[in-house]
Amino acid sequence: MSTKQIRDYYNSTKNSNVRADLAYATSLLKDYRIAIDCGCGAGSDIAFLRNNEFTVYAFDIEEESIRRCAKRFKHDEKVILSVDSFSSFVYPNASLILADASLLFCPPSEFDQVWTKIKQALSKRGVFCGTFLGPRDTMATTDYADSVFWPAGKVFTEAEVRKNFEGFNIATFSEIDLSGETDQGIAHHWHMYSVVAQKV
Ligand SMILES: C[S@@+](CC[C@H](N)C(=O)[O-])C[C@H]1O[C@@H](n2cnc3c(N)ncnc32)[C@H](O)[C@@H]1O
């Protein structure tokens, strides 16, 4: 993505409505409210989590994202930000790990190591909320141009997504399978699995 496309994307998502999955994930947690927002973008989920009394560690690979979030949350010491990738971030212990439309871009060669770190960082009864890239997504095809979004991450079948959650109770599991256009007017098919799961 060009710098302009990234700016436009963050402008259009900075006040996105909170996804039902995230609202539900937070409802599963009681007192220990430490969240990690992986690939936090313009920070709309950080704002929701702060309104729900979470301390939030948030990272993104894009400096533009963290620059914006640093400005947005500058008076809030319970938002801890860093420019990091999924693999460079040092995951603190957390009760909620959120990867909203971001794990889709974790490089396939890094996924297994990253997923191990995410599982280890979640406390007992901690909740994961996030999306995985499905095989029918345009990003999973050979003619996907990385310039549309970020380079595509690992592709999963439904069975493979479910296998990631051994040692969890899957609270909600949904499939997104729809055609449309990106913000840039480019035809795209979205195929993702969205999961909320609680560590046993
Ligand atoms: C589709 S946006 C979603 C942003 C935010 N989670 C939201 O729902 O509004 C994907 C985000 O993942 C970030 N990202 C892409 N590759 C990444 C990587 N390897 N490590 C960390 N963040 C990454 C992008 O910079 C972008 O902010």
The ligand as a Gaussian input file, in Angstrom:
#p B3LYP/6-31G(d) Opt

LIG

0 1
 C       -6.897000      -4.226000       7.879000
 S       -5.942000      -3.314000       9.041000
 C       -6.856000      -3.566000      10.554000
 C       -6.541000      -2.513000      11.588000
 C       -7.338000      -2.623000      12.892000
 N       -7.086000      -3.866000      13.587000
 C       -8.804000      -2.438000      12.614000
 O       -9.561000      -3.416000      12.709000
 O       -9.200000      -1.297000      12.281000
 C       -4.507000      -4.345000       9.260000
 C       -3.433000      -3.748000      10.163000
 O       -2.429000      -4.738000      10.348000
 C       -1.153000      -4.100000      10.259000
 N       -0.156000      -5.090000       9.858000
 C        0.064000      -5.624000       8.619000
 N        1.055000      -6.498000       8.662000
 C        1.487000      -6.556000       9.959000
 C        2.509000      -7.289000      10.634000
 N        3.254000      -8.174000       9.994000
 N        2.675000      -7.077000      11.959000
 C        1.885000      -6.186000      12.623000
 N        0.913000      -5.460000      12.033000
 C        0.716000      -5.646000      10.717000
 C       -1.361000      -2.997000       9.231000
 O       -0.389000      -1.990000       9.329000
 C       -2.774000      -2.524000       9.565000
 O       -2.783000      -1.454000      10.483000

